[in-house]
Amino acid sequence: MIPKILLQKAEELEQKTAKKYPDLAPLAKQCFLNTIETTVTQLADGSYFVITGDIPAMWLRDSAAQLKPYIKYAAQDEDLKTILRSVIQKHAFYVNLDPYTNAFNSEVKGKGYSEDDHSNFTSGWVWERKYEVDSLCASLYLSHEYYQVTGDKSIFTEEFRLMIQTIVDTFTLEQHHDRSPYWFVREHAWAPSDTLPMHGKGRPVNYTGMTWSGFRPSDDSCKFGYLIPANMMAVVALKKAAELLAAGYEDKELETRCLNLAEDIRDGIEAYGVVDHPKYGKIYAYETDGFGNYNLMDDANSPSLLAIPYLGYKPADDPIYQNTRRFILSEDNPYYFVGKVAKGIGSPHTPHRYIWHIGLTMQILTTLDPAEKQECLETIARTHAGTNFMHEGFNVDDPTQFTRPWFAWANTLFAQMLEQETADVE
């Protein structure tokens, strides 16, 4: 059953979009409801499970992102509140089970993404054990926004507090990855980026204060272990965690650990994650290893460098962010493509010269330039290939060539953007 408030808001969004952006009106309602219509299911035990499109598993990151546009309405609808609260509880259960797992089964199945996966932990709950810092951050973002909107203190269980503790313990341990037990190998990987080198441990890193990540939000392995956008997200997430602890618990020690760790990571980003580019000035690298090696690029998946203001790490007018933005929205970024029909950011996760609707939407959400915003909106209107859905990636020369006919995360981010852009429409 779809919560009534979401049906109401979908209708309103369609009407507002028709007035301001008529070319996008056919997409509004469909994209807004996509997550709740197709990816949210109630399990036999009454809890709720959120799949990630065409894969029958629940990613921590994706499920949080898919639900984000709905959170602000939770206080107005008990059914929606129940769904969100249930997902938050499920996140806590999953993280406490294994903080290194990025995607989980709905029940103990003993089946994962691939029989070729090997790691130092095996559980029937695990769908895929690629360690991604942003997955843990996503749980904290989701919980924090839910509590801000609803004031619902019932989420403050012991399991939830343990989730925060587990995240802090994991991030702290991974400041010294050489001490970590984690490893992951996928035999017969379709590409080198689908597994971790060096017998599953990843390439060596030096201590920086940042926390190590095995994989990017694209599920591709990191070239260098300190993924800057994920660490930025961690800084913000840990501050949110401290606020949740202050609201729901008497645990000053853990609250202090959150804040101190956030500061360590932030200092590491600013000391090791900034590069003096000969063309753009000081910019943030996408990855570094703490040994002086840098990967200068951006990926359309969020967290990304493009998404820095969206993540809450720095404002959009920050000088280093603006320099970084100019770099990543240029062909100096190896994953920025310009074609006959569109231009934007893609990913090594999708074919060459494919760009992502998530990237275009994130441009709109973070730009200070009305002309850039309008250009991106027009690009989206002509590149959904008549499906009225956002895709994962599409060919910049021919948008009828795309990966995934629908992609819930992309659809709900687009709907969130439309809500923001039509807020002034009566």
VEXDREN-2710 file (C-alpha; in Angstrom, 1 decimal):
% VEXDREN-2710
k/r/px/py/pz
1/MET/0.0/0.0/0.0
2/ILE/1.3/3.4/-1.0
3/PRO/1.1/6.0/1.8
4/LYS/-1.7/8.5/0.9
5/ILE/0.6/11.5/1.4
6/LEU/3.0/10.3/-1.4
7/LEU/0.1/9.9/-3.9
8/GLN/-1.0/13.4/-3.0
9/LYS/2.5/14.9/-3.3
10/ALA/3.0/13.1/-6.6
11/GLU/-0.1/14.7/-8.1
12/GLU/1.0/18.1/-6.8
13/LEU/4.5/17.7/-8.2
14/GLU/3.0/16.8/-11.6
15/GLN/0.8/19.9/-11.6
16/LYS/3.6/22.2/-10.6
17/THR/6.0/20.8/-13.1
18/ALA/3.5/21.2/-15.9
19/LYS/3.3/24.9/-15.1
20/LYS/7.1/25.5/-14.9
21/TYR/8.7/22.7/-17.0
22/PRO/6.0/21.2/-19.2
23/ASP/8.5/19.0/-21.1
24/LEU/9.3/17.3/-17.8
25/ALA/5.7/16.9/-16.5
26/PRO/5.3/13.4/-17.8
27/LEU/8.3/12.3/-15.7
28/ALA/7.3/14.0/-12.4
29/LYS/4.7/11.6/-10.9
30/GLN/6.2/8.5/-12.4
31/CYS/9.7/9.2/-11.0
32/PHE/8.5/10.4/-7.6
33/LEU/6.5/7.2/-7.0
34/ASN/9.1/4.8/-8.6
35/THR/10.7/3.8/-5.3
36/ILE/7.5/3.3/-3.3
37/GLU/5.8/1.5/-6.2
38/THR/8.5/-0.9/-7.3
39/THR/11.2/-1.3/-4.7
40/VAL/9.6/-1.2/-1.2
41/THR/8.1/-4.5/0.0
42/GLN/6.7/-5.7/3.3
43/LEU/8.3/-8.9/4.5
44/ALA/6.5/-11.7/6.4
45/ASP/7.7/-10.3/9.8
46/GLY/6.1/-7.0/9.0
47/SER/9.4/-5.1/8.4
48/TYR/10.1/-3.3/5.1
49/PHE/12.8/-4.1/2.6
50/VAL/14.1/-1.8/-0.2
51/ILE/15.6/-3.4/-3.4
52/THR/17.8/-1.4/-5.7
53/GLY/16.1/-1.7/-9.0
54/ASP/16.7/-4.9/-11.0
55/ILE/18.7/-6.6/-8.2
56/PRO/16.9/-8.4/-5.4
57/ALA/19.1/-7.0/-2.6
58/MET/19.2/-4.0/-0.4
59/TRP/22.1/-1.6/-0.6
60/LEU/22.5/0.6/2.4
61/ARG/23.4/3.6/0.3
62/ASP/20.8/3.2/-2.4
63/SER/17.9/2.4/-0.1
64/ALA/18.7/5.6/1.9
65/ALA/19.0/7.7/-1.2
66/GLN/15.8/6.2/-2.7
67/LEU/13.7/7.1/0.3
68/LYS/15.2/10.6/0.8
69/PRO/12.5/12.6/-1.1
70/TYR/9.8/11.0/1.1
71/ILE/11.3/11.8/4.5
72/LYS/10.0/15.4/4.7
73/TYR/6.5/14.1/4.6
74/ALA/6.8/11.5/7.3
75/ALA/5.3/13.5/10.1
76/GLN/2.1/13.8/8.0
77/ASP/1.5/10.1/7.4
78/GLU/1.8/7.2/9.9
79/ASP/2.1/4.6/7.2
80/LEU/5.1/6.4/5.7
81/LYS/6.5/6.9/9.2
82/THR/6.3/3.1/9.8
83/ILE/8.1/2.3/6.5
84/LEU/11.0/4.7/7.2
85/ARG/11.3/3.7/10.9
86/SER/11.4/0.0/9.8
87/VAL/14.1/0.7/7.2
88/ILE/16.2/2.5/9.8
89/GLN/15.9/-0.4/12.2
90/LYS/16.9/-2.8/9.4
91/HIS/20.0/-0.7/8.6
92/ALA/21.0/-0.9/12.3
93/PHE/20.6/-4.7/12.2
94/TYR/22.6/-5.0/9.0
95/VAL/25.5/-2.7/10.0
96/ASN/25.9/-4.5/13.4
97/LEU/25.9/-7.8/11.6
98/ASP/28.7/-6.7/9.3
99/PRO/29.8/-3.1/8.6
100/TYR/31.9/-4.2/5.6
101/THR/28.9/-5.4/3.6
102/ASN/27.3/-3.0/1.1
103/ALA/24.3/-5.0/0.1
104/PHE/22.1/-7.5/2.0
105/ASN/19.5/-10.2/1.5
106/SER/16.0/-9.9/2.8
107/GLU/16.5/-13.2/4.7
108/VAL/19.2/-15.7/5.3
109/LYS/19.6/-17.2/1.9
110/GLY/23.1/-18.3/1.5
111/LYS/23.1/-16.7/-1.9
112/GLY/25.0/-13.6/-3.0
113/TYR/25.8/-11.7/-6.1
114/SER/28.5/-14.1/-7.2
115/GLU/29.8/-17.5/-6.2
116/ASP/33.2/-16.2/-7.1
117/ASP/33.3/-13.8/-4.1
118/HIS/35.7/-14.5/-1.3
119/SER/36.2/-12.5/1.9
120/ASN/36.9/-13.1/5.6
121/PHE/33.3/-13.2/6.6
122/THR/30.4/-15.4/5.3
123/SER/26.8/-15.0/6.2
124/GLY/23.5/-15.9/4.5
125/TRP/22.5/-12.3/5.0
126/VAL/25.3/-11.0/2.7
127/TRP/24.5/-10.3/-0.9
128/GLU/27.8/-8.5/-1.7
129/ARG/30.7/-7.6/0.7
130/LYS/32.3/-4.6/-1.0
131/TYR/33.4/-2.2/1.7
132/GLU/32.1/1.3/0.9
133/VAL/32.5/4.1/3.4
134/ASP/29.5/6.0/2.0
135/SER/27.2/3.0/2.8
136/LEU/27.7/3.5/6.5
137/CYS/27.3/7.3/6.1
138/ALA/24.0/6.8/4.3
139/SER/22.4/5.1/7.3
140/LEU/23.3/8.1/9.5
141/TYR/22.1/10.6/7.0
142/LEU/18.7/8.8/6.7
143/SER/18.3/8.4/10.5
144/HIS/19.2/12.0/11.2
145/GLU/16.8/13.5/8.7
146/TYR/14.0/11.2/9.8
147/TYR/14.5/12.3/13.4
148/GLN/14.7/16.0/12.5
149/VAL/11.4/15.7/10.6
150/THR/9.4/13.5/13.0
151/GLY/11.0/13.8/16.4
152/ASP/10.4/10.1/16.7
153/LYS/12.6/8.9/19.6
154/SER/11.5/5.3/19.2
155/ILE/14.4/4.8/16.8
156/PHE/16.8/5.3/19.7
157/THR/17.2/1.6/20.6
158/GLU/20.3/-0.1/21.9
159/GLU/20.7/-1.7/18.5
160/PHE/20.7/1.8/16.9
161/ARG/23.4/3.1/19.4
162/LEU/25.5/0.0/18.7
163/MET/25.2/0.8/15.0
164/ILE/26.8/4.2/15.6
165/GLN/29.5/2.6/17.7
166/THR/30.2/0.0/15.0
167/ILE/30.5/2.7/12.4
168/VAL/32.9/4.8/14.6
169/ASP/34.9/1.6/15.4
170/THR/35.2/0.7/11.7
171/PHE/36.1/4.2/10.5
172/THR/38.7/4.4/13.3
173/LEU/40.2/1.0/12.5
174/GLU/40.4/1.9/8.8
175/GLN/42.5/5.0/9.5
176/HIS/45.2/2.3/9.7
177/HIS/44.1/-0.1/7.0
178/ASP/47.2/-2.2/7.5
179/ARG/45.6/-3.3/10.8
180/SER/42.3/-4.2/9.2
181/PRO/41.1/-7.8/8.9
182/TYR/39.0/-7.0/5.8
183/TRP/39.8/-8.4/2.4
184/PHE/37.7/-9.1/-0.7
185/VAL/38.5/-11.0/-3.9
186/ARG/36.1/-11.7/-6.8
187/GLU/37.5/-14.4/-9.0
188/HIS/36.9/-14.1/-12.8
189/ALA/35.9/-10.4/-12.3
190/TRP/34.5/-8.8/-15.4
191/ALA/37.1/-5.9/-14.9
192/PRO/40.0/-5.2/-12.5
193/SER/37.7/-2.6/-10.8
194/ASP/35.3/-5.4/-9.7
195/THR/37.8/-6.8/-7.1
196/LEU/40.6/-5.5/-4.9
197/PRO/44.2/-6.0/-5.9
198/MET/47.1/-7.2/-3.6
199/HIS/45.3/-10.4/-2.5
200/GLY/42.1/-8.5/-1.7
201/LYS/43.7/-5.9/0.6
202/GLY/44.0/-3.0/-1.9
203/ARG/47.0/-1.0/-2.7
204/PRO/49.1/0.3/0.3
205/VAL/48.1/3.6/1.9
206/ASN/49.8/5.9/4.4
207/TYR/48.2/7.4/7.5
208/THR/46.4/10.7/6.8
209/GLY/43.6/10.9/9.3
210/MET/41.2/9.9/6.6
211/THR/39.4/6.5/6.6
212/TRP/40.1/3.9/4.0
213/SER/37.4/2.7/1.5
214/GLY/37.7/-0.4/-0.6
215/PHE/35.1/0.6/-3.2
216/ARG/33.4/3.7/-4.6
217/PRO/29.6/4.3/-4.6
218/SER/29.7/2.8/-8.1
219/ASP/30.8/-0.5/-6.5
220/ASP/34.1/-0.1/-8.5
221/SER/37.3/-0.5/-6.5
222/CYS/39.2/2.5/-5.4
223/LYS/42.5/3.1/-7.2
224/PHE/43.9/4.8/-4.1
225/GLY/42.2/3.9/-0.8
226/TYR/41.3/7.4/0.5
227/LEU/38.2/8.2/-1.4
228/ILE/37.8/12.0/-0.9
229/PRO/34.0/12.4/-1.5
230/ALA/33.3/9.4/0.8
231/ASN/35.5/10.9/3.5
232/MET/33.7/14.3/3.1
233/MET/30.4/12.4/3.6
234/ALA/31.9/10.7/6.7
235/VAL/32.8/14.1/8.3
236/VAL/29.1/15.3/8.0
237/ALA/27.7/11.9/8.9
238/LEU/29.7/11.7/12.1
239/LYS/28.5/15.1/13.2
240/LYS/24.9/13.9/12.5
241/ALA/25.6/10.8/14.6
242/ALA/26.8/13.0/17.5
243/GLU/23.5/15.0/17.3
244/LEU/21.5/11.7/17.4
245/LEU/23.4/10.5/20.4
246/ALA/22.8/13.8/22.2
247/ALA/19.1/13.5/21.5
248/GLY/18.6/9.9/22.4
249/TYR/21.3/8.7/24.8
250/GLU/23.5/9.5/27.7
251/ASP/26.7/8.5/25.9
252/LYS/29.1/11.4/26.0
253/GLU/32.1/9.2/25.3
254/LEU/30.7/8.0/22.0
255/GLU/29.5/11.4/21.1
256/THR/33.0/12.8/21.7
257/ARG/34.5/10.0/19.6
258/CYS/32.2/11.0/16.7
259/LEU/33.2/14.6/16.8
260/ASN/37.0/13.9/17.2
261/LEU/37.0/11.4/14.4
262/ALA/35.1/13.9/12.1
263/GLU/37.8/16.5/12.9
264/ASP/40.6/13.9/12.1
265/ILE/39.1/13.1/8.8
266/ARG/38.4/16.7/7.9
267/ASP/42.0/17.6/8.7
268/GLY/43.2/14.7/6.5
269/ILE/41.1/15.8/3.6
270/GLU/42.3/19.4/3.7
271/ALA/46.0/18.3/4.2
272/TYR/46.2/15.4/1.7
273/GLY/43.2/15.7/-0.6
274/VAL/43.9/19.1/-2.2
275/VAL/46.0/19.3/-5.3
276/ASP/47.5/22.4/-6.9
277/HIS/46.4/22.0/-10.5
278/PRO/48.3/24.0/-13.2
279/LYS/45.1/25.0/-15.0
280/TYR/42.4/25.2/-12.2
281/GLY/44.3/26.1/-9.1
282/LYS/43.6/24.3/-5.8
283/ILE/41.2/21.4/-6.4
284/TYR/40.1/18.3/-4.5
285/ALA/41.4/15.0/-5.8
286/TYR/39.0/12.1/-6.1
287/GLU/41.3/9.7/-4.4
288/THR/44.8/9.7/-2.8
289/ASP/47.0/7.2/-1.0
290/GLY/48.8/9.5/1.4
291/PHE/52.0/8.8/-0.4
292/GLY/51.7/11.7/-2.8
293/ASN/49.7/9.9/-5.5
294/TYR/46.4/11.3/-6.7
295/ASN/43.5/10.3/-8.9
296/LEU/42.1/13.4/-10.6
297/MET/38.6/12.6/-11.8
298/ASP/35.0/12.5/-10.8
299/ASP/32.3/9.8/-11.0
300/ALA/28.6/10.5/-11.5
301/ASN/27.7/8.4/-8.5
302/SER/27.1/10.2/-5.3
303/PRO/29.0/10.9/-3.1
304/SER/31.0/12.7/-5.7
305/LEU/33.1/15.8/-5.8
306/LEU/30.3/17.5/-7.7
307/ALA/28.0/16.7/-4.8
308/ILE/30.1/18.4/-2.1
309/PRO/27.5/21.1/-1.3
310/TYR/24.7/18.5/-1.5
311/LEU/26.5/16.4/1.0
312/GLY/26.8/19.4/3.3
313/TYR/30.6/19.4/3.5
314/LYS/31.3/22.9/1.9
315/PRO/29.0/25.6/0.5
316/ALA/28.6/25.9/-3.3
317/ASP/30.5/29.2/-3.4
318/ASP/33.6/27.7/-1.7
319/PRO/36.6/28.6/-3.9
320/ILE/38.2/25.2/-3.9
321/TYR/34.9/23.6/-4.7
322/GLN/34.3/26.0/-7.6
323/ASN/37.8/25.2/-9.0
324/THR/37.1/21.5/-8.6
325/ARG/33.7/21.9/-10.3
326/ARG/35.3/23.6/-13.3
327/PHE/37.8/20.7/-13.6
328/ILE/35.2/17.9/-13.3
329/LEU/32.8/19.6/-15.8
330/SER/35.5/19.7/-18.4
331/GLU/37.2/17.1/-20.6
332/ASP/40.2/17.2/-18.3
333/ASN/38.0/14.9/-16.2
334/PRO/38.5/11.5/-18.0
335/TYR/34.8/10.7/-17.3
336/TYR/33.3/13.9/-18.6
337/PHE/31.9/13.3/-22.1
338/VAL/30.6/15.7/-24.8
339/GLY/28.4/14.3/-27.5
340/LYS/25.9/15.2/-30.2
341/VAL/22.9/15.2/-27.9
342/ALA/24.3/15.7/-24.3
343/LYS/27.3/16.4/-22.2
344/GLY/28.0/15.4/-18.6
345/ILE/29.7/13.1/-16.1
346/GLY/29.8/9.3/-16.6
347/SER/31.6/6.5/-14.8
348/PRO/34.0/3.7/-15.4
349/HIS/31.1/1.5/-14.2
350/THR/29.3/2.1/-17.5
351/PRO/30.4/2.1/-21.2
352/HIS/32.7/4.8/-22.6
353/ARG/30.9/8.0/-23.6
354/TYR/27.9/7.1/-21.4
355/ILE/26.8/9.8/-19.0
356/TRP/24.5/9.6/-16.0
357/HIS/21.2/11.2/-15.2
358/ILE/22.3/11.3/-11.6
359/GLY/25.2/13.5/-12.6
360/LEU/23.0/15.9/-14.6
361/THR/20.5/16.1/-11.7
362/MET/23.4/16.7/-9.2
363/GLN/24.6/19.6/-11.5
364/ILE/21.2/21.2/-11.1
365/LEU/21.2/20.7/-7.3
366/THR/24.6/22.3/-6.8
367/THR/25.0/25.0/-9.5
368/LEU/24.9/28.7/-8.8
369/ASP/24.3/29.5/-12.5
370/PRO/20.7/29.6/-13.7
371/ALA/21.8/29.1/-17.3
372/GLU/23.6/25.8/-16.4
373/LYS/20.6/24.7/-14.5
374/GLN/18.3/25.3/-17.6
375/GLU/20.7/23.5/-19.9
376/CYS/20.7/20.4/-17.7
377/LEU/16.9/20.4/-17.4
378/GLU/16.6/20.6/-21.2
379/THR/19.2/17.8/-21.6
380/ILE/17.2/15.6/-19.3
381/ALA/14.0/16.3/-21.2
382/ARG/15.5/15.0/-24.4
383/THR/17.4/12.0/-23.1
384/HIS/15.0/9.8/-21.3
385/ALA/14.3/8.0/-24.6
386/GLY/10.6/8.3/-24.3
387/THR/10.5/6.1/-21.1
388/ASN/9.7/9.0/-18.8
389/PHE/12.3/7.5/-16.4
390/MET/15.8/8.3/-15.5
391/HIS/18.4/5.8/-16.6
392/GLU/21.7/4.7/-15.2
393/GLY/24.0/5.8/-18.1
394/PHE/23.1/6.7/-21.7
395/ASN/25.1/7.4/-24.8
396/VAL/25.9/11.1/-25.3
397/ASP/25.4/10.7/-29.1
398/ASP/22.3/8.5/-28.9
399/PRO/20.1/8.4/-25.7
400/THR/18.2/5.4/-26.9
401/GLN/21.3/3.4/-26.0
402/PHE/21.2/3.2/-22.2
403/THR/21.9/1.0/-19.2
404/ARG/18.9/-0.1/-17.1
405/PRO/15.4/0.9/-18.3
406/TRP/14.7/2.3/-14.8
407/PHE/16.9/3.1/-11.9
408/ALA/15.1/4.0/-8.6
409/TRP/17.9/6.1/-7.1
410/ALA/18.2/8.2/-10.3
411/ASN/14.4/8.6/-10.4
412/THR/14.0/9.8/-6.8
413/LEU/16.9/12.1/-7.0
414/PHE/15.3/13.7/-10.1
415/ALA/12.0/14.0/-8.3
416/GLN/13.7/15.6/-5.3
417/MET/15.3/18.1/-7.6
418/LEU/11.9/18.8/-9.3
419/GLU/10.3/19.5/-5.9
420/GLN/13.1/21.9/-5.1
421/GLU/12.8/23.7/-8.5
422/THR/9.0/24.0/-8.4
423/ALA/8.7/25.0/-4.8
424/ASP/7.8/28.6/-5.8
425/VAL/4.9/27.4/-8.1
426/GLU/1.4/28.1/-6.7
END
